[in-house]
């Protein structure tokens, strides 16, 4: 049986990219496809979202936030 790919692909407004080396390490945050800055903690992501008027009720919901290279607990390089 062949599966048909869904024509709907979720594009959350917030994307948090993988951990980058730094002191301290950070993650690049994109909102609506534009880089808006760096986050050094999960709280920084929530503050950035609030600054753009985006409520984050469930940061584990892939339709709300896409975490690339780890989840909301990943803030160091492995």
N, C-alpha and C positions, 0 to 999 in steps of 0.2 A: 504494500500500500504506500502510496506517495503522499507526503504531507504537503499542503499548500502553505506557502509563507503568508503571514498576515500582511495585508497592505498597510496596516497601522504600525508604525514604529514610534515608540515613546521618545519624545524630545523634551526632557525636563528643562525648566528655565535655569536651574543651577547645575553646574558641572564642576566637580573638584578633581583636578588632575593629580597624578602621582607625586610622591614626595620628592622634592629637589634638595640637593645638598646645600647646606648653609649652616650658620650658627645663630639661632637654631634652624633645623631643617624646616621647610615650608612647602605648602601646596598652592598651586595657582588656582584661582577661582574665576570661573566664567559665569556670567549671567546674560541670558538671552544671546549667547554666542560671542559676547565681547569679554575680553579679559578685564577684570575690574580690580585685581590686586592679588596679594598673597595672604594666605591664612597660615598661622602657626599653631592653631588649635581649632577644635570643633566650635568653640565659642566664636572665633573669628568668622567662621562660615555663617553662623546664625546672625551675627551683627551685620555682615555684608548683605544678607538676604533682607533683613529688616530695613536697612538703608534704602533698598530698592523696592520696598513695599511688598515683599514676598513673605507670607507667613509659612513657616515650616512646622507642620504639625507632626510629621513622621519622617525623620531624616533617613530611615531605612526603606522608605517607599521609593522605588526607582523612578516613579513618575514625578516625584518631588525633587529628588537630588540624585545625580549620577556620580558615584564615587569610582574613579579610575585608579587602578593600582593599589587598592585597599579600601577599607571602609572608614567610618567616622572615627574609629579608634586608631587608625594607622597614621602616625606622625613622625616616624623615624625610618631611615633607610635600612632595608634588611639585607 
